[in-house]
């Protein structure tokens, strides 16, 4: 005698609310199912059931899965999560009983079953035990965009979907960097979401959509919405930036943005946000090429040796009401563009132009992290370039820092026109440092040509150093070690020996 066949489980996406937006497959599954299951709050009303109501039969077995809590507190010993876990386990057991009896079970879900939907909790508990099919549905995000009648994302833009329950700081950071975004689960989180949009500079662009495709649908600029009127079934939408006006306030400014040592993985959220919001990008061609092209932005590339000209050009644009981002490798305040911009901005006719500096990961810190922790104690940062200061000044500072037993981060060690500085620096340092002092050579950190080597100070070869290399020279306390996985690390202890 063969074993009884189990029933089939369906997760049925119903779309955003209008029954006419249900798919043909969703209707087929509902009309043919033996059991119709749906979630509801304790008041008993189910939006999912109301959407599908016209397709329910009198002989359908209905399983109402009533949440023990929604947003209120609970005296369950496991708290809110414990109460829900117990509910999901009980609900899954009830559906399993029908499936074991050979009945087909359709679990109704607003929107799409696997997009912030309640069905997924049943799916995770049952899909490995019973034949299962998920019927996708139109999401509330798609419905909201359709009702707003504006593109959500275009070209290479990225859509970010966020729950409004995230902490305000996290929401602010993510909204600031987003091309386009949808923030769901508003209701009581609306004041937090609104503050995050305002802090990220995106409030003016934000649209509000409530109960998209339902009878009580409402759309409005989000800034005009009364927080007391916002239900759970609503969302904030930041539409596509393509073709959207940039700036618009007439108040220009210059923001000097640190890109970090390499590509997008090294960008801070603040830097991403400023680059996205700028009307004009100004910078050295190599660095400007790191920034994604955005429709509507103007890009002004120039040679690396015209920093003062670049700074004045950016300030002139800002005087004309443009929002300008000046890009700089690493941190803009470390041998980079922030100084050039501020020097010009402190003179007429630019004194009234607002200037802000957005920090970035420095080359020294990036190379230190790749090699271990050589900057774990006091250290000095010195540029070996004598293009803007005499070599005698550099030599004096090298001797002083070496005599003080500081770890050294040496920027701009060499180029095609400067070939002897590294060798001379090595000679000066060996007057105060042992020959086996560790030196980290970090080249193109974070880039495709990344290479990190650790050599003895006596073995430092100037021929292996170029403009894309940074040198980290250890102190008398800096140590190296080869670990069990074969990697060599270098670190400087935080505790310095007493005299």
MARPADO-679078 format. One record per residue (C-alpha): residue in one letter; x, y, z. Coordinates in nm, 3 decimals. Layout:
BEGIN
+-----+---------+---------+---------+
: res :    east :   north :      up :
+-----+---------+---------+---------+
:   A :       X :       Y :       Z :
...
+-----+---------+---------+---------+
This chain:
BEGIN
+-----+---------+---------+---------+
: res :    east :   north :      up :
+-----+---------+---------+---------+
:   X :   0.000 :   0.000 :   0.000 :
:   X :   0.153 :   0.335 :  -0.107 :
:   X :   0.199 :   0.623 :   0.132 :
:   X :  -0.057 :   0.903 :   0.118 :
:   X :   0.060 :   1.196 :  -0.096 :
:   X :   0.101 :   1.526 :   0.088 :
:   X :  -0.065 :   1.844 :  -0.023 :
:   X :   0.114 :   2.130 :  -0.198 :
:   X :   0.204 :   2.460 :  -0.033 :
:   X :   0.162 :   2.788 :  -0.224 :
:   X :   0.278 :   3.133 :  -0.124 :
:   X :   0.049 :   3.359 :  -0.327 :
:   X :   0.142 :   3.720 :  -0.398 :
:   X :  -0.171 :   3.933 :  -0.427 :
:   X :  -0.013 :   4.259 :  -0.538 :
:   X :  -0.043 :   4.596 :  -0.362 :
:   X :  -0.416 :   4.605 :  -0.296 :
:   X :  -0.622 :   4.645 :  -0.613 :
:   X :  -0.766 :   4.297 :  -0.690 :
:   X :  -0.732 :   4.366 :  -1.062 :
:   X :  -0.351 :   4.366 :  -1.015 :
:   X :  -0.348 :   4.002 :  -0.907 :
:   X :  -0.176 :   3.773 :  -1.157 :
:   X :  -0.360 :   3.506 :  -1.352 :
:   X :  -0.152 :   3.242 :  -1.173 :
:   X :  -0.250 :   3.381 :  -0.832 :
:   X :  -0.619 :   3.353 :  -0.922 :
:   X :  -0.571 :   2.996 :  -1.051 :
:   X :  -0.402 :   2.882 :  -0.731 :
:   X :  -0.661 :   3.045 :  -0.502 :
:   X :  -0.961 :   2.904 :  -0.687 :
:   X :  -0.815 :   2.551 :  -0.694 :
:   X :  -0.680 :   2.538 :  -0.336 :
:   X :  -0.844 :   2.340 :  -0.055 :
:   X :  -0.722 :   2.566 :   0.224 :
:   X :  -0.684 :   2.946 :   0.221 :
:   X :  -0.459 :   3.083 :   0.496 :
:   X :  -0.403 :   3.450 :   0.573 :
:   X :  -0.255 :   3.660 :   0.851 :
:   X :  -0.444 :   3.919 :   1.051 :
:   X :  -0.415 :   4.129 :   1.363 :
:   X :  -0.632 :   4.049 :   1.663 :
:   X :  -0.916 :   4.263 :   1.529 :
:   X :  -0.964 :   3.982 :   1.277 :
:   X :  -0.967 :   4.189 :   0.958 :
:   X :  -0.725 :   4.074 :   0.689 :
:   X :  -0.622 :   4.295 :   0.399 :
:   X :  -0.495 :   3.988 :   0.214 :
:   X :  -0.834 :   3.817 :   0.244 :
:   X :  -1.018 :   4.129 :   0.128 :
:   X :  -0.803 :   4.148 :  -0.187 :
:   X :  -0.873 :   3.785 :  -0.278 :
:   X :  -1.232 :   3.772 :  -0.149 :
:   X :  -1.403 :   3.758 :  -0.488 :
:   X :  -1.220 :   3.431 :  -0.564 :
:   X :  -1.302 :   3.249 :  -0.238 :
:   X :  -1.547 :   2.958 :  -0.249 :
:   X :  -1.798 :   2.867 :   0.023 :
:   X :  -1.630 :   2.528 :   0.063 :
:   X :  -1.282 :   2.674 :   0.112 :
:   X :  -1.129 :   2.587 :   0.447 :
:   X :  -1.005 :   2.918 :   0.589 :
:   X :  -0.712 :   2.930 :   0.830 :
:   X :  -0.690 :   3.269 :   0.998 :
:   X :  -0.340 :   3.319 :   1.140 :
:   X :  -0.388 :   3.583 :   1.410 :
:   X :  -0.079 :   3.762 :   1.536 :
:   X :  -0.056 :   3.762 :   1.916 :
:   X :   0.112 :   4.105 :   1.903 :
:   X :   0.179 :   4.365 :   1.637 :
:   X :   0.353 :   4.672 :   1.782 :
:   X :   0.232 :   4.658 :   2.142 :
:   X :   0.426 :   4.509 :   2.434 :
:   X :   0.383 :   4.150 :   2.553 :
:   X :   0.428 :   3.955 :   2.875 :
:   X :   0.563 :   3.652 :   2.685 :
:   X :   0.878 :   3.523 :   2.865 :
:   X :   1.070 :   3.554 :   2.536 :
:   X :   0.948 :   3.908 :   2.475 :
:   X :   0.820 :   4.029 :   2.139 :
:   X :   1.046 :   3.797 :   1.938 :
:   X :   0.961 :   3.502 :   2.157 :
:   X :   0.588 :   3.560 :   2.114 :
:   X :   0.623 :   3.577 :   1.735 :
:   X :   0.847 :   3.269 :   1.717 :
:   X :   0.588 :   3.071 :   1.911 :
:   X :   0.312 :   3.202 :   1.683 :
:   X :   0.501 :   3.110 :   1.364 :
:   X :   0.573 :   2.761 :   1.495 :
:   X :   0.205 :   2.709 :   1.584 :
:   X :   0.085 :   2.849 :   1.249 :
:   X :   0.325 :   2.624 :   1.058 :
:   X :   0.201 :   2.322 :   1.254 :
:   X :  -0.160 :   2.403 :   1.166 :
:   X :  -0.074 :   2.429 :   0.795 :
:   X :   0.136 :   2.113 :   0.812 :
:   X :  -0.165 :   1.922 :   0.940 :
:   X :  -0.360 :   2.015 :   0.626 :
:   X :  -0.065 :   1.930 :   0.401 :
:   X :  -0.021 :   1.592 :   0.571 :
:   X :  -0.388 :   1.525 :   0.503 :
:   X :  -0.326 :   1.582 :   0.131 :
:   X :  -0.488 :   1.923 :   0.111 :
:   X :  -0.349 :   2.205 :  -0.104 :
:   X :  -0.276 :   2.515 :   0.106 :
:   X :  -0.255 :   2.868 :  -0.037 :
:   X :  -0.106 :   3.128 :   0.198 :
:   X :  -0.214 :   3.475 :   0.089 :
:   X :   0.040 :   3.758 :   0.097 :
:   X :   0.002 :   4.126 :   0.011 :
:   X :   0.255 :   4.242 :  -0.247 :
:   X :   0.515 :   3.972 :  -0.312 :
:   X :   0.538 :   3.675 :  -0.074 :
:   X :   0.916 :   3.698 :  -0.029 :
:   X :   0.942 :   4.078 :  -0.008 :
:   X :   0.899 :   4.178 :   0.359 :
:   X :   0.604 :   3.941 :   0.363 :
:   X :   0.458 :   3.726 :   0.643 :
:   X :   0.448 :   3.421 :   0.418 :
:   X :   0.826 :   3.380 :   0.433 :
:   X :   0.802 :   3.261 :   0.794 :
:   X :   0.584 :   2.972 :   0.681 :
:   X :   0.808 :   2.907 :   0.382 :
:   X :   1.119 :   2.871 :   0.597 :
:   X :   0.943 :   2.621 :   0.821 :
:   X :   0.761 :   2.412 :   0.559 :
:   X :   0.922 :   2.437 :   0.213 :
:   X :   1.184 :   2.171 :   0.289 :
:   X :   0.914 :   1.921 :   0.386 :
:   X :   0.640 :   1.974 :   0.126 :
:   X :   0.624 :   2.052 :  -0.247 :
:   X :   0.606 :   2.431 :  -0.267 :
:   X :   0.548 :   2.704 :  -0.523 :
:   X :   0.583 :   3.077 :  -0.470 :
:   X :   0.360 :   3.292 :  -0.691 :
:   X :   0.520 :   3.638 :  -0.723 :
:   X :   0.314 :   3.953 :  -0.694 :
:   X :   0.342 :   4.322 :  -0.780 :
:   X :   0.531 :   4.488 :  -0.495 :
:   X :   0.414 :   4.798 :  -0.313 :
:   X :   0.733 :   4.971 :  -0.431 :
:   X :   0.637 :   4.917 :  -0.797 :
:   X :   0.282 :   5.027 :  -0.725 :
:   X :   0.400 :   5.344 :  -0.551 :
:   X :   0.627 :   5.437 :  -0.841 :
:   X :   0.341 :   5.380 :  -1.085 :
:   X :   0.109 :   5.602 :  -0.884 :
:   X :   0.369 :   5.877 :  -0.863 :
:   X :   0.415 :   5.854 :  -1.240 :
:   X :   0.788 :   5.913 :  -1.222 :
:   X :   1.080 :   5.682 :  -1.304 :
:   X :   1.206 :   5.495 :  -1.000 :
:   X :   1.549 :   5.400 :  -1.135 :
:   X :   1.703 :   5.458 :  -1.474 :
:   X :   2.021 :   5.355 :  -1.653 :
:   X :   2.283 :   5.242 :  -1.401 :
:   X :   2.110 :   5.383 :  -1.095 :
:   X :   2.072 :   5.157 :  -0.791 :
:   X :   1.747 :   5.123 :  -0.598 :
:   X :   1.779 :   5.102 :  -0.219 :
:   X :   1.489 :   4.956 :  -0.019 :
:   X :   1.492 :   5.033 :   0.353 :
:   X :   1.267 :   4.948 :   0.648 :
:   X :   1.170 :   5.259 :   0.843 :
:   X :   1.248 :   5.070 :   1.163 :
:   X :   1.624 :   5.118 :   1.112 :
:   X :   1.801 :   5.357 :   1.354 :
:   X :   1.795 :   5.719 :   1.242 :
:   X :   2.173 :   5.738 :   1.191 :
:   X :   2.167 :   5.432 :   0.966 :
:   X :   1.873 :   5.565 :   0.766 :
:   X :   2.045 :   5.901 :   0.724 :
:   X :   2.366 :   5.745 :   0.594 :
:   X :   2.190 :   5.515 :   0.349 :
:   X :   1.952 :   5.781 :   0.217 :
:   X :   2.237 :   6.025 :   0.167 :
:   X :   2.417 :   5.782 :  -0.064 :
:   X :   2.117 :   5.635 :  -0.247 :
:   X :   2.045 :   5.704 :  -0.613 :
:   X :   1.681 :   5.618 :  -0.553 :
:   X :   1.514 :   5.470 :  -0.247 :
:   X :   1.193 :   5.337 :  -0.098 :
:   X :   1.143 :   5.345 :   0.278 :
:   X :   0.876 :   5.103 :   0.394 :
:   X :   0.703 :   5.035 :   0.726 :
:   X :   0.627 :   5.396 :   0.810 :
:   X :   0.341 :   5.447 :   1.055 :
:   X :   0.496 :   5.538 :   1.390 :
:   X :   0.845 :   5.546 :   1.232 :
:   X :   0.749 :   5.841 :   1.008 :
:   X :   0.904 :   6.116 :   1.227 :
:   X :   1.235 :   5.928 :   1.232 :
:   X :   1.229 :   5.874 :   0.856 :
:   X :   1.144 :   6.240 :   0.794 :
:   X :   1.434 :   6.356 :   1.011 :
:   X :   1.668 :   6.116 :   0.829 :
:   X :   1.556 :   6.253 :   0.492 :
:   X :   1.610 :   6.609 :   0.614 :
:   X :   1.954 :   6.534 :   0.762 :
:   X :   2.063 :   6.358 :   0.443 :
:   X :   1.956 :   6.655 :   0.230 :
:   X :   1.690 :   6.453 :   0.047 :
:   X :   1.366 :   6.580 :   0.201 :
:   X :   1.282 :   6.811 :  -0.089 :
:   X :   1.299 :   6.516 :  -0.331 :
:   X :   1.098 :   6.273 :  -0.117 :
:   X :   0.745 :   6.170 :  -0.210 :
:   X :   0.485 :   6.005 :   0.011 :
:   X :   0.255 :   5.724 :  -0.105 :
:   X :  -0.018 :   5.578 :   0.114 :
:   X :  -0.218 :   5.263 :   0.036 :
:   X :  -0.108 :   5.254 :  -0.328 :
:   X :  -0.383 :   5.122 :  -0.562 :
:   X :  -0.633 :   5.096 :  -0.275 :
:   X :  -0.950 :   5.305 :  -0.231 :
:   X :  -0.790 :   5.532 :   0.032 :
:   X :  -0.477 :   5.598 :  -0.176 :
:   X :  -0.294 :   5.924 :  -0.113 :
:   X :   0.022 :   6.079 :  -0.261 :
:   X :   0.195 :   6.401 :  -0.159 :
:   X :   0.533 :   6.568 :  -0.115 :
:   X :   0.661 :   6.400 :   0.201 :
:   X :   0.756 :   6.730 :   0.365 :
:   X :   0.387 :   6.830 :   0.366 :
:   X :   0.254 :   6.514 :   0.537 :
:   X :   0.115 :   6.530 :   0.892 :
:   X :   0.296 :   6.262 :   1.098 :
:   X :  -0.024 :   6.188 :   1.290 :
:   X :  -0.200 :   6.084 :   0.968 :
:   X :   0.051 :   5.820 :   0.850 :
:   X :  -0.059 :   5.453 :   0.855 :
:   X :   0.164 :   5.145 :   0.836 :
:   X :   0.071 :   5.085 :   0.472 :
:   X :   0.263 :   5.381 :   0.335 :
:   X :   0.612 :   5.453 :   0.211 :
:   X :   0.859 :   5.726 :   0.133 :
:   X :   0.998 :   5.729 :  -0.219 :
:   X :   1.309 :   5.900 :  -0.354 :
:   X :   1.266 :   5.874 :  -0.734 :
:   X :   1.537 :   5.862 :  -0.999 :
:   X :   1.790 :   6.146 :  -1.000 :
:   X :   1.810 :   6.136 :  -1.380 :
:   X :   1.652 :   6.454 :  -1.520 :
:   X :   1.587 :   6.577 :  -1.164 :
:   X :   1.703 :   6.935 :  -1.104 :
:   X :   2.025 :   6.960 :  -0.902 :
:   X :   2.090 :   7.233 :  -0.652 :
:   X :   1.820 :   7.485 :  -0.729 :
:   X :   1.871 :   7.695 :  -0.414 :
:   X :   2.103 :   7.940 :  -0.591 :
:   X :   2.344 :   7.917 :  -0.296 :
:   X :   2.668 :   7.773 :  -0.428 :
:   X :   2.934 :   7.598 :  -0.221 :
:   X :   3.253 :   7.398 :  -0.257 :
:   X :   3.290 :   7.061 :  -0.089 :
:   X :   3.637 :   6.906 :  -0.097 :
:   X :   3.583 :   6.529 :  -0.095 :
:   X :   3.833 :   6.261 :   0.005 :
:   X :   3.805 :   5.955 :  -0.219 :
:   X :   4.034 :   5.733 :  -0.012 :
:   X :   4.330 :   5.553 :  -0.168 :
:   X :   4.148 :   5.361 :  -0.441 :
:   X :   3.801 :   5.262 :  -0.564 :
:   X :   3.444 :   5.279 :  -0.429 :
:   X :   3.503 :   5.034 :  -0.142 :
:   X :   3.716 :   5.302 :   0.027 :
:   X :   3.456 :   5.581 :   0.004 :
:   X :   3.275 :   5.692 :   0.319 :
:   X :   2.894 :   5.728 :   0.306 :
:   X :   2.935 :   6.104 :   0.353 :
:   X :   3.171 :   6.125 :   0.056 :
:   X :   2.930 :   5.921 :  -0.160 :
:   X :   2.647 :   6.155 :  -0.068 :
:   X :   2.840 :   6.470 :  -0.155 :
:   X :   2.955 :   6.329 :  -0.488 :
:   X :   2.598 :   6.234 :  -0.576 :
:   X :   2.457 :   6.573 :  -0.479 :
:   X :   2.712 :   6.788 :  -0.664 :
:   X :   2.626 :   6.975 :  -0.980 :
:   X :   2.992 :   7.002 :  -1.082 :
:   X :   3.290 :   6.772 :  -1.016 :
:   X :   3.638 :   6.923 :  -1.030 :
:   X :   3.963 :   6.731 :  -0.999 :
:   X :   4.277 :   6.571 :  -1.134 :
:   X :   4.178 :   6.345 :  -1.424 :
:   X :   4.300 :   6.021 :  -1.262 :
:   X :   4.098 :   6.085 :  -0.946 :
:   X :   3.791 :   6.213 :  -1.127 :
:   X :   3.781 :   5.889 :  -1.326 :
:   X :   3.709 :   5.704 :  -0.999 :
:   X :   3.376 :   5.883 :  -0.960 :
:   X :   3.075 :   5.726 :  -1.138 :
:   X :   2.927 :   5.934 :  -1.419 :
:   X :   2.584 :   6.072 :  -1.326 :
:   X :   2.342 :   6.233 :  -1.568 :
:   X :   2.318 :   6.608 :  -1.522 :
:   X :   2.659 :   6.650 :  -1.357 :
:   X :   2.938 :   6.848 :  -1.521 :
:   X :   3.292 :   6.712 :  -1.492 :
:   X :   3.597 :   6.937 :  -1.508 :
:   X :   3.923 :   6.740 :  -1.527 :
:   X :   4.271 :   6.889 :  -1.520 :
:   X :   4.640 :   6.805 :  -1.474 :
:   X :   4.782 :   6.717 :  -1.133 :
:   X :   5.014 :   7.020 :  -1.120 :
:   X :   4.754 :   7.297 :  -1.134 :
:   X :   4.605 :   7.275 :  -0.784 :
:   X :   4.572 :   7.653 :  -0.736 :
:   X :   4.406 :   7.697 :  -1.075 :
:   X :   4.170 :   7.407 :  -0.999 :
:   X :   4.078 :   7.558 :  -0.661 :
:   X :   3.997 :   7.901 :  -0.805 :
:   X :   3.797 :   7.743 :  -1.087 :
:   X :   3.583 :   7.553 :  -0.833 :
:   X :   3.531 :   7.865 :  -0.621 :
:   X :   3.428 :   8.063 :  -0.930 :
:   X :   3.166 :   7.801 :  -1.011 :
:   X :   3.033 :   7.822 :  -0.655 :
:   X :   3.015 :   8.202 :  -0.675 :
:   X :   2.779 :   8.152 :  -0.968 :
:   X :   2.550 :   7.939 :  -0.753 :
:   X :   2.684 :   7.594 :  -0.841 :
:   X :   2.725 :   7.312 :  -0.590 :
:   X :   3.081 :   7.192 :  -0.654 :
:   X :   3.268 :   6.883 :  -0.532 :
:   X :   3.646 :   6.900 :  -0.560 :
:   X :   3.779 :   6.544 :  -0.551 :
:   X :   4.101 :   6.446 :  -0.384 :
:   X :   4.276 :   6.113 :  -0.335 :
:   X :   4.310 :   5.985 :   0.020 :
:   X :   4.216 :   6.253 :   0.271 :
:   X :   4.189 :   6.601 :   0.118 :
:   X :   4.365 :   6.758 :   0.415 :
:   X :   4.678 :   6.541 :   0.392 :
:   X :   4.909 :   6.674 :   0.117 :
:   X :   4.601 :   6.728 :  -0.098 :
:   X :   4.339 :   6.969 :  -0.232 :
:   X :   4.186 :   7.105 :   0.091 :
:   X :   4.481 :   7.338 :   0.149 :
:   X :   4.474 :   7.474 :  -0.206 :
:   X :   4.100 :   7.544 :  -0.186 :
:   X :   4.121 :   7.708 :   0.157 :
:   X :   4.421 :   7.923 :   0.056 :
:   X :   4.219 :   8.066 :  -0.231 :
:   X :   3.895 :   8.082 :  -0.030 :
:   X :   4.056 :   8.303 :   0.234 :
:   X :   4.133 :   8.572 :  -0.026 :
:   X :   3.912 :   8.807 :  -0.223 :
:   X :   3.687 :   8.753 :  -0.412 :
:   X :   3.611 :   8.413 :  -0.255 :
:   X :   3.583 :   8.492 :   0.117 :
:   X :   3.204 :   8.451 :   0.119 :
:   X :   3.195 :   8.119 :  -0.067 :
:   X :   3.102 :   7.833 :   0.170 :
:   X :   3.368 :   7.562 :   0.183 :
:   X :   3.343 :   7.225 :   0.354 :
:   X :   3.594 :   6.941 :   0.383 :
:   X :   3.481 :   6.576 :   0.375 :
:   X :   3.750 :   6.339 :   0.509 :
:   X :   3.872 :   6.021 :   0.344 :
:   X :   4.086 :   5.718 :   0.427 :
:   X :   4.453 :   5.814 :   0.409 :
:   X :   4.715 :   5.619 :   0.215 :
:   X :   4.916 :   5.578 :   0.537 :
:   X :   4.627 :   5.419 :   0.724 :
:   X :   4.538 :   5.195 :   0.431 :
:   X :   4.895 :   5.067 :   0.396 :
:   X :   4.922 :   5.021 :   0.772 :
:   X :   4.606 :   4.810 :   0.780 :
:   X :   4.728 :   4.592 :   0.493 :
:   X :   5.057 :   4.521 :   0.672 :
:   X :   4.938 :   4.493 :   1.031 :
:   X :   4.961 :   4.783 :   1.277 :
:   X :   5.288 :   4.972 :   1.223 :
:   X :   5.122 :   5.300 :   1.330 :
:   X :   5.021 :   5.158 :   1.667 :
:   X :   5.227 :   5.418 :   1.857 :
:   X :   5.331 :   5.780 :   1.793 :
:   X :   5.417 :   5.856 :   1.433 :
:   X :   5.502 :   6.146 :   1.203 :
:   X :   5.389 :   6.212 :   0.846 :
:   X :   5.641 :   6.371 :   0.608 :
:   X :   5.638 :   6.433 :   0.235 :
:   X :   5.965 :   6.366 :   0.053 :
:   X :   5.866 :   6.592 :  -0.235 :
:   X :   6.095 :   6.895 :  -0.260 :
:   X :   5.877 :   7.057 :  -0.526 :
:   X :   5.707 :   7.285 :  -0.269 :
:   X :   5.972 :   7.298 :   0.007 :
:   X :   6.353 :   7.278 :   0.011 :
:   X :   6.520 :   6.942 :   0.062 :
:   X :   6.711 :   7.091 :   0.357 :
:   X :   6.381 :   7.133 :   0.544 :
:   X :   6.283 :   6.774 :   0.466 :
:   X :   6.622 :   6.644 :   0.583 :
:   X :   6.599 :   6.841 :   0.908 :
:   X :   6.252 :   6.701 :   0.981 :
:   X :   6.361 :   6.345 :   0.899 :
:   X :   6.650 :   6.372 :   1.145 :
:   X :   6.429 :   6.520 :   1.417 :
:   X :   6.157 :   6.254 :   1.378 :
:   X :   6.414 :   5.974 :   1.363 :
:   X :   6.593 :   6.106 :   1.673 :
:   X :   6.257 :   6.115 :   1.855 :
:   X :   6.206 :   5.746 :   1.763 :
:   X :   5.881 :   5.812 :   1.581 :
:   X :   5.740 :   5.574 :   1.322 :
:   X :   5.742 :   5.758 :   0.988 :
:   X :   5.486 :   5.768 :   0.709 :
:   X :   5.669 :   5.900 :   0.404 :
:   X :   5.448 :   6.040 :   0.127 :
:   X :   5.551 :   6.132 :  -0.229 :
:   X :   5.876 :   5.935 :  -0.205 :
:   X :   5.969 :   5.939 :  -0.573 :
:   X :   5.864 :   6.008 :  -0.931 :
:   X :   6.016 :   6.011 :  -1.277 :
:   X :   6.173 :   6.350 :  -1.206 :
:   X :   6.270 :   6.276 :  -0.842 :
:   X :   6.488 :   5.966 :  -0.821 :
:   X :   6.739 :   6.031 :  -0.542 :
:   X :   6.523 :   6.135 :  -0.245 :
:   X :   6.451 :   5.783 :  -0.117 :
:   X :   6.818 :   5.690 :  -0.111 :
:   X :   6.909 :   6.007 :   0.073 :
:   X :   6.626 :   5.959 :   0.324 :
:   X :   6.746 :   5.604 :   0.390 :
:   X :   7.097 :   5.736 :   0.468 :
:   X :   6.960 :   5.996 :   0.711 :
:   X :   6.739 :   5.746 :   0.890 :
:   X :   7.018 :   5.491 :   0.927 :
:   X :   7.201 :   5.749 :   1.139 :
:   X :   6.935 :   5.687 :   1.405 :
:   X :   6.775 :   5.350 :   1.317 :
:   X :   6.910 :   4.997 :   1.314 :
:   X :   6.966 :   4.840 :   0.970 :
:   X :   6.696 :   4.577 :   1.037 :
:   X :   6.425 :   4.838 :   1.112 :
:   X :   6.108 :   4.722 :   0.928 :
:   X :   5.992 :   4.932 :   0.633 :
:   X :   5.650 :   4.878 :   0.471 :
:   X :   5.628 :   4.953 :   0.098 :
:   X :   5.260 :   4.992 :   0.008 :
:   X :   5.188 :   5.045 :  -0.359 :
:   X :   4.845 :   5.110 :  -0.516 :
:   X :   4.665 :   5.002 :  -0.199 :
:   X :   4.310 :   4.899 :  -0.286 :
:   X :   4.381 :   4.916 :  -0.659 :
:   X :   4.443 :   4.643 :  -0.916 :
:   X :   4.821 :   4.676 :  -0.880 :
:   X :   4.826 :   4.654 :  -0.501 :
:   X :   5.152 :   4.526 :  -0.359 :
:   X :   5.267 :   4.530 :   0.003 :
:   X :   5.622 :   4.433 :   0.101 :
:   X :   5.814 :   4.449 :   0.427 :
:   X :   6.192 :   4.502 :   0.396 :
:   X :   6.483 :   4.600 :   0.621 :
:   X :   6.570 :   4.970 :   0.620 :
:   X :   6.922 :   4.881 :   0.502 :
:   X :   6.771 :   4.688 :   0.208 :
:   X :   6.530 :   4.961 :   0.094 :
:   X :   6.585 :   4.991 :  -0.283 :
:   X :   6.490 :   5.332 :  -0.431 :
:   X :   6.434 :   5.164 :  -0.769 :
:   X :   6.130 :   4.984 :  -0.621 :
:   X :   5.963 :   5.308 :  -0.512 :
:   X :   5.747 :   5.537 :  -0.726 :
:   X :   5.482 :   5.807 :  -0.680 :
:   X :   5.212 :   5.547 :  -0.608 :
:   X :   5.410 :   5.401 :  -0.319 :
:   X :   5.398 :   5.504 :   0.046 :
:   X :   5.671 :   5.408 :   0.294 :
:   X :   5.608 :   5.328 :   0.661 :
:   X :   5.937 :   5.320 :   0.852 :
:   X :   5.925 :   5.153 :   1.193 :
:   X :   6.063 :   5.286 :   1.522 :
:   X :   6.307 :   5.103 :   1.749 :
:   X :   6.007 :   4.920 :   1.897 :
:   X :   5.839 :   4.808 :   1.573 :
:   X :   5.826 :   4.430 :   1.533 :
:   X :   5.764 :   4.183 :   1.250 :
:   X :   5.641 :   3.827 :   1.276 :
:   X :   5.541 :   3.543 :   1.045 :
:   X :   5.211 :   3.393 :   1.151 :
:   X :   5.083 :   3.037 :   1.119 :
:   X :   4.915 :   3.103 :   0.784 :
:   X :   5.247 :   3.219 :   0.637 :
:   X :   5.164 :   3.591 :   0.634 :
:   X :   5.415 :   3.843 :   0.765 :
:   X :   5.282 :   4.122 :   0.984 :
:   X :   5.441 :   4.431 :   1.131 :
:   X :   5.326 :   4.621 :   1.440 :
:   X :   5.442 :   4.883 :   1.686 :
:   X :   5.353 :   4.809 :   2.050 :
:   X :   5.141 :   5.070 :   2.226 :
:   X :   5.345 :   5.037 :   2.544 :
:   X :   5.682 :   5.214 :   2.523 :
:   X :   5.963 :   5.090 :   2.751 :
:   X :   6.042 :   5.315 :   3.046 :
:   X :   6.381 :   5.490 :   3.047 :
+-----+---------+---------+---------+
